[in-house]
Amino acid sequence: MIRILLGIALVLAATSIAQAHSASRSSSLWQQQGSKLQMIYSIDPVQATLLVPFEARNISLENLLGGHLAASIKVTRTDTGAICPAGLPEVLPSHAQIVQIKIEFSCTDDIMKTGWTLENNAFFDLASTHIHIAQLGDIAQANEFIFTDSRRKHQMLTPQINGEKAGVSTGILANFIAYINLGFQHILGGMDHLVFVTALVFLAKNIRDVALLVTGFTLGHSLTLSLSVFGLIQPVELVIEAMIGFSIAFVALEILIPPGSSSWKFTSKTNAVILLLLAVFASFSFGQLPTIVWLGLGLFVLSYGLFVTTETSARRASILLTSFFGLVHGAGFASVLIETGLPADRQISALAGFNIGVEIGQLLVVASWLFVLGLAAKFTSPQMLNRSQISIAGAIMAAGIYWMFSRSFGF
């Protein structure tokens, strides 16, 4: 069992480094007019680099993406199954945060009468956790459709019958279920969020502590997720992504060097000094994070280290700590929902469904780790189990540090 735990730690660390961003996502906007369908496909250029083979480094990313989409996205008439041929991909003006490709599909008849079905195989064979959100630009009742590795095909419009307008009903219940699936897919595909939840399990001393820590995290991320979706706050994605890495590293540090240990105050002061020095460097345009962020993190580490000095005080502060970090992760979750462009009449059901999906995935991770640790406790000595937990905590801290600095300095 000890070997299994160590193996999990190594896989966790390797996967964490390989998936530096929380999830692979893309979106598309579809406009319908007569027998024509226009798609504008958008994706982060970092995620699009999955397409670049070693021998094709001299080919532009946009051309590779256009070719991949033309080969991977198929539109057919719903009534007959006839293929609607795709035109040549067109690269749209892009910027550092997004790459866009436009493709026009031509059907033989008015698609509002025939209906149409979309089969999307783009990126799923390269990243099984990829999520794609397709939006219809002209039918309010069928605004968005979610594609995942296991759901690559959707009937976007039903054929027009007896003169009635074609459409696919996405009522409140269907919308609610779809967003439960999206939230579940997102948490399981978001390696950094999974690593943080894992860290909470290892930080806890018993089941009660696990419940408190997970509750604090849930309260925090539910709040900022809601505020972000309703436009009451506008998180800066770069800052949020870096702080997610910081939250992982900080919790792992508390596992490795508990408050009250001989090294706790020295380690806290040292880390605070490093962060405050980074704030000074940032004031000279070193890195991508604003000076105020480094300054805030430095003061937070210093204050926490000075006031939380015993195991008892750490347990009392734990729900506040995880709630604070939950605020950060919730802002990260929000980017998925904001990307869908939620219509006003379905914001509540979509938000509730997404949050429930995240919680289901989160509880699945917690239950899995509790099961593994329970088995390990039966078949290994306490000393061996403690060594395994230290090894896993070390891998978690390494992943958190990597995410924090790679996102802060763009490497």
C-alpha positions in Angstrom: 0.0 0.0 0.0 2.9 2.4 0.8 4.1 1.9 -2.8 0.7 2.7 -4.1 0.6 5.9 -2.2 4.0 6.9 -3.4 3.0 6.1 -6.9 0.0 8.3 -6.6 2.2 11.1 -5.4 4.6 10.8 -8.4 1.7 10.6 -10.8 0.1 13.6 -9.1 3.2 15.7 -9.4 4.0 14.7 -13.0 0.4 15.4 -14.1 0.4 18.7 -12.3 3.5 20.0 -14.1 2.1 18.8 -17.4 -1.2 20.6 -16.9 -0.1 24.1 -15.9 -3.5 25.6 -16.6 -6.6 24.6 -14.8 -8.6 23.2 -17.7 -8.6 23.0 -21.4 -11.5 25.1 -22.8 -12.7 26.5 -26.1 -15.9 28.2 -27.4 -17.7 28.9 -30.6 -20.3 31.3 -31.8 -22.7 30.2 -34.5 -24.8 32.5 -36.7 -27.5 31.0 -38.9 -28.9 32.6 -42.1 -30.8 30.6 -44.8 -28.7 27.6 -45.8 -25.5 29.1 -44.4 -23.9 28.5 -41.0 -21.0 30.7 -39.8 -18.8 29.5 -36.9 -16.3 31.6 -35.0 -14.1 29.3 -32.9 -12.1 30.7 -30.0 -9.3 29.2 -27.9 -6.4 30.2 -25.7 -3.2 30.0 -27.8 -1.4 28.1 -25.0 -4.1 25.3 -25.2 -3.9 25.4 -29.0 -0.2 24.4 -28.9 -1.4 20.8 -28.3 -1.7 20.7 -32.1 1.9 21.5 -32.8 3.9 18.3 -33.6 7.7 18.5 -33.4 8.1 18.4 -37.2 5.7 21.2 -37.8 7.3 24.0 -35.7 7.6 26.2 -38.8 3.8 26.1 -39.5 1.8 28.9 -37.9 -0.5 28.0 -35.0 -3.4 29.6 -36.7 -3.0 27.5 -39.8 -2.7 24.3 -37.8 -5.8 25.3 -35.8 -7.8 26.0 -39.0 -6.8 22.7 -40.5 -7.6 20.8 -37.3 -11.1 22.4 -37.0 -11.9 21.8 -40.7 -11.1 18.1 -40.2 -12.7 17.8 -36.8 -16.0 19.7 -36.9 -18.9 18.3 -39.0 -22.3 19.8 -39.6 -25.2 17.7 -41.0 -28.8 18.3 -41.8 -31.0 16.9 -39.0 -33.7 15.6 -41.4 -31.6 13.7 -43.9 -28.1 13.5 -42.3 -26.6 15.1 -45.4 -23.2 16.8 -44.7 -23.0 20.6 -45.0 -19.6 21.2 -46.6 -17.2 23.5 -44.8 -15.5 26.4 -46.5 -11.8 27.4 -46.1 -10.9 28.4 -42.6 -10.3 32.1 -42.1 -8.0 33.5 -39.4 -9.5 36.4 -37.6 -7.5 39.2 -35.9 -6.3 37.8 -32.6 -4.5 38.9 -29.5 -2.2 37.3 -27.0 -5.1 35.8 -25.0 -7.2 34.2 -27.8 -7.0 32.8 -31.3 -10.0 32.9 -33.5 -10.9 30.9 -36.7 -14.0 31.5 -38.8 -15.5 28.7 -41.0 -18.7 28.8 -43.0 -20.8 25.7 -43.6 -23.2 25.5 -46.6 -26.3 23.3 -46.5 -28.6 22.7 -49.5 -31.7 24.1 -47.9 -32.8 26.5 -45.2 -31.5 25.0 -42.0 -34.4 26.6 -40.0 -36.6 24.1 -41.9 -34.3 21.1 -42.1 -32.6 21.5 -38.7 -28.9 20.8 -38.2 -26.6 18.7 -36.0 -23.1 19.4 -34.9 -20.4 16.8 -34.3 -17.3 18.3 -32.6 -14.1 16.2 -32.3 -11.7 19.1 -32.0 -9.1 18.7 -29.2 -10.9 15.8 -27.4 -8.4 13.2 -28.6 -5.6 15.5 -27.5 -7.0 16.4 -24.1 -9.8 14.2 -22.7 -10.8 16.8 -20.2 -11.4 19.5 -22.8 -14.7 21.4 -22.6 -16.2 23.2 -25.5 -19.2 25.6 -25.3 -21.1 26.3 -28.5 -23.4 29.3 -28.5 -26.2 30.1 -31.0 -26.3 33.8 -31.7 -29.9 34.1 -32.8 -32.1 31.7 -30.8 -32.5 32.7 -27.2 -34.2 29.5 -26.1 -31.2 27.4 -27.2 -28.3 29.6 -26.3 -25.5 27.3 -25.4 -24.5 23.6 -25.8 -21.7 21.9 -23.8 -19.4 19.4 -25.6 -17.1 17.1 -23.7 -15.1 14.0 -24.6 -18.1 11.8 -23.9 -20.6 14.2 -25.6 -19.3 15.1 -28.9 -22.5 15.4 -30.9 -25.5 17.6 -30.4 -28.7 18.2 -32.3 -28.6 22.0 -32.5 -31.9 22.6 -34.3 -34.9 20.3 -34.9 -36.5 20.4 -38.3 -39.4 22.9 -38.8 -42.7 21.1 -38.6 -46.0 22.6 -39.7 -44.5 26.1 -40.0 -43.3 26.2 -36.4 -39.9 27.7 -35.6 -37.1 25.2 -35.4 -35.3 24.9 -32.1 -34.0 22.7 -29.3 -35.7 23.3 -26.0 -33.3 23.8 -23.2 -35.7 24.4 -20.3 -34.7 25.1 -16.8 -34.3 21.4 -15.8 -32.3 20.5 -18.9 -30.2 23.6 -18.5 -29.7 22.8 -14.8 -28.5 19.2 -15.6 -26.2 20.4 -18.4 -24.4 22.7 -16.0 -24.1 20.1 -13.3 -22.2 18.1 -15.9 -20.1 21.2 -16.8 -19.2 21.8 -13.2 -18.4 18.1 -12.6 -16.2 18.0 -15.8 -14.5 21.3 -14.8 -13.4 20.2 -11.3 -12.2 16.8 -12.5 -10.4 18.4 -15.4 -8.9 21.3 -13.3 -5.8 19.7 -12.0 -4.9 22.6 -9.7 -8.3 22.6 -8.0 -8.0 18.8 -7.5 -4.5 19.2 -6.0 -5.8 21.8 -3.6 -8.7 19.6 -2.4 -6.1 16.8 -2.0 -4.0 19.1 0.2 -7.0 19.9 2.4 -7.5 16.2 3.0 -3.9 15.8 4.1 -4.0 18.9 6.2 -7.0 17.6 8.2 -6.4 15.5 11.3 -9.7 13.7 11.3 -13.1 13.4 9.5 -14.4 16.4 11.4 -11.5 18.6 10.2 -12.0 17.4 6.6 -15.7 18.5 6.8 -14.7 21.9 8.2 -12.0 22.5 5.7 -14.1 21.5 2.7 -17.1 23.5 4.0 -14.9 26.6 4.3 -13.6 26.1 0.7 -17.1 25.6 -0.5 -18.4 28.8 1.1 -15.6 30.8 -0.3 -15.7 29.6 -3.9 -19.5 29.7 -4.0 -19.5 33.4 -3.0 -17.0 34.6 -5.6 -18.4 32.3 -8.3 -21.8 34.0 -7.8 -20.5 37.5 -7.6 -18.4 37.0 -10.7 -21.2 35.5 -12.8 -23.6 38.4 -11.9 -20.9 40.9 -12.8 -20.5 42.3 -9.3 -16.8 41.6 -9.3 -14.4 41.3 -12.2 -11.4 39.1 -11.2 -8.2 39.5 -13.1 -7.5 36.0 -14.5 -3.7 36.3 -14.4 -3.7 37.3 -10.7 -6.3 34.6 -9.8 -4.4 31.8 -11.6 -1.1 32.8 -9.8 -2.9 33.0 -6.4 -4.4 29.5 -6.9 -0.8 28.2 -7.2 0.1 30.2 -4.0 -2.9 28.6 -2.1 -1.7 25.1 -3.0 1.9 25.8 -2.0 0.8 27.5 1.3 -1.5 24.6 2.4 1.2 22.1 1.5 3.8 24.1 3.6 1.4 24.0 6.6 1.3 20.2 6.2 5.1 19.9 6.1 5.9 22.5 8.8 2.9 22.7 11.1 2.3 25.8 13.2 3.9 25.4 16.6 6.9 23.5 15.2 10.4 24.8 15.8 10.7 25.9 12.1 7.3 27.5 11.7 8.1 31.2 12.6 11.5 31.1 10.8 9.9 29.7 7.6 7.0 32.1 7.7 9.3 35.1 8.1 11.7 33.8 5.3 8.8 33.3 2.9 7.4 36.7 3.7 10.7 38.4 3.0 10.9 36.6 -0.3 7.5 37.7 -1.3 8.1 41.3 -0.2 11.4 41.3 -2.3 9.3 40.1 -5.3 7.0 43.1 -4.6 10.1 45.4 -4.9 11.2 43.7 -8.1 7.6 43.9 -9.5 7.8 47.7 -9.0 10.5 47.7 -11.6 8.3 45.7 -14.1 9.8 42.4 -13.2 7.2 39.7 -13.9 3.5 40.0 -14.8 1.9 40.4 -11.3 1.3 43.9 -9.9 3.4 45.0 -7.0 0.3 45.2 -4.7 -0.3 41.4 -5.2 3.2 40.4 -4.0 2.9 42.9 -1.2 -0.4 41.5 -0.1 0.9 37.9 -0.2 4.0 38.8 1.8 1.9 40.6 4.5 -0.5 37.7 4.6 2.2 35.1 5.1 3.9 37.3 7.8 0.7 37.9 9.7 -0.4 34.3 9.5 3.0 33.1 10.7 3.0 35.5 13.7 -0.6 35.0 14.9 -1.1 31.3 14.1 1.6 29.7 16.2 0.1 26.6 17.6 -1.8 23.5 16.4 -4.9 24.7 18.2 -4.8 28.2 16.8 -4.2 26.7 13.3 -7.3 24.5 13.6 -9.4 27.5 14.7 -8.1 29.5 11.8 -8.5 26.7 9.3 -12.0 27.4 8.1 -11.2 31.1 7.6 -8.0 30.1 5.7 -9.8 27.7 3.4 -12.7 30.2 2.9 -10.2 32.8 1.9 -8.6 30.4 -0.6 -12.0 29.3 -1.7 -12.7 32.9 -2.7 -9.7 32.7 -5.0 -10.6 29.4 -6.5 -14.2 30.5 -7.0 -13.0 33.4 -9.2 -11.1 30.8 -11.2 -14.3 28.7 -11.6 -16.2 31.7 -12.8 -14.2 32.0 -16.0 -16.0 29.0 -17.4 -19.5 30.3 -16.7 -18.7 33.8 -17.9 -17.4 32.3 -21.1 -20.8 30.8 -21.9 -22.5 34.2 -22.0 -25.4 33.1 -19.8 -28.8 34.5 -20.8 -30.5 36.4 -18.0 -33.4 34.0 -17.7 -31.2 31.0 -17.0 -28.4 32.4 -14.8 -29.8 31.0 -11.6 -30.3 27.5 -12.8 -26.9 27.4 -14.6 -25.1 28.8 -11.6 -26.8 26.4 -9.2 -26.1 23.4 -11.5 -22.5 24.3 -12.0 -21.9 24.7 -8.3 -23.5 21.4 -7.5 -21.4 19.7 -10.2 -18.3 21.2 -8.7 -19.3 19.9 -5.2 -20.0 16.4 -6.6 -16.6 16.3 -8.1 -15.0 17.7 -5.0 -16.7 15.2 -2.7 -15.7 12.4 -5.0 -12.0 13.4 -4.7 -12.3 13.7 -0.9 -14.0 10.3 -0.6 -11.4 8.6 -2.8 -8.5 9.9 -0.7 -10.2 9.0 2.6 -10.8 5.5 1.2 -7.1 5.2 0.1 -5.8 6.5 3.4 -8.2 4.3 5.4 -6.8 1.2 3.6 -3.2 2.4 4.1 -3.8 2.9 7.8 -4.8 -0.8 8.1 -1.9 -2.3 6.1 1.0 0.0 6.9 2.6 1.3 10.1 1.9 4.9 11.3 5.5 5.8 10.5 5.3 4.6 6.9 2.0 6.3 6.4 3.4 9.6 7.8 6.3 9.3 5.4 4.0 8.8 2.5 1.9 11.8 3.4 5.0 13.9 3.7 6.1 12.7 0.2 2.7 13.6 -1.3 2.7 17.0 0.5 6.1 17.7 -1.0 4.8 16.9 -4.5 1.8 19.1 -3.9 4.0 22.0 -2.7 6.3 21.6 -5.8 3.2 21.8 -8.1 1.9 24.8 -6.3 5.2 26.7 -6.5 5.5 25.8 -10.2 2.0 27.0 -11.0 2.5 30.2 -9.0 5.8 31.3 -10.6 5.0 30.0 -14.1 1.8 32.0 -14.1 3.5 35.0 -12.5 6.4 35.2 -14.8 5.0 33.6 -18.0 7.3 30.6 -18.4 
